[in-house]
Amino acid sequence: MILKTETEISREIADRIRAARVLHKLTQSDVSQRSGVSLASYQRFEQTGRIELLSLIKVAQALHLESDFDQLFNKPKLMTLDEVEKQAQVSTRKGRVYKRS
């Protein structure tokens, strides 16, 4: 399994936002004005990937990408009560140490 660093993930997000901005033929200043995020903060985001979460949400809204946040994390699969209890038993058994006689 290959894990990405925080920096790699944030850079990829910034690159995707930049691509969306360019696709919409907007300047950094346009996105800054539409989102209410300062131009310096937005420019830093595109360069470094660093931005506050609320500012990122504002930028996404300005680019009509807010629905992409719905896919950010997988929602847990809904389970019946029986399935939840069975899963809890399996988890409990995995955590125990059994002694052999």
N, C-alpha and C positions, 0 to 999 in steps of 0.2 A: 504494500500500500504506500503510495506516494502522498505525503502531506505537504500542503503549501504553508508558507509562513504568513504571518499577518500582513507583512509588507506586500507579498505577492498577491494576496487576495484583495487588499485595498487598491493596489495598482490596477488589477484587472477590472475592478468596479469603476475606477476612474476612467479607464480606457473605454469601457462600454458607454459610460455617460458622455464622454467626448465624442464618440462615434455617433451617438443619438443626436447630440447638438449639431454636429456637422451635417448629418443627414437632414435635419430640419432647417439647415442653412441659417443657423443662429450664431452670433458671436458670443464670446464669453461674457461680454457686457450685457447682451440681450438676456442671457440666462440669469445673470446676477440681478438685473432689474425685475425680471418676471418672478424670480424666487424670493427676492428680499434678502438674499445672502450677499454679503459685501463682495465686490469684485476681487479684492485681494484674497479673501477666503476661497472663492471659487477657483481662482487661478492656482492657488496653492494646492487645492484638491486635484486639479487636473495634472499638476506636476508631480505631486508626492503621494496622492491617494488619501491624504489626511483631511478629515472633515468631521464635524460633530454630527451625530445621528439625526437630530432635528433639521439641521441644514441639508443633509443628504435627502431627507424626505421632501423638503421644500423644493430642492433641485429636481427631484423625480417628478413632483407634481407639475413643475413648470414645463417639463418635457413630456408630460402625459404618460409617465411610466410608473405611477404610484401602484398600479395593480400588480406590478412585478414583485412587490414586497410580499404578496400572498404566497409566492413560491419560495420565499427565502428559507424557510425551514419546513420540513415535512410535518404535516399534522399527524398526530397519532391515529392509528386505525381504530375505529370504534369496535369495541368488543362486547360480547354479552357478559353478564355477571359470572356465568360459569367459566368462560374463557379467562376472565381476569383472575378468578380464584385458582384456576389451573396454572396460569402463568406465575402467580405468586408462590405456589407450591414448588414449581420447578426452580425458581430463583432461590428459594429457601434451601432446597436440597443441594444446589450447587455451592452454596456458602458453607455447608457443614463438612466437617472432617470425620470420616468414618474410620473406626479402629478395626483392624482385622484380628480375629481370635487365633 
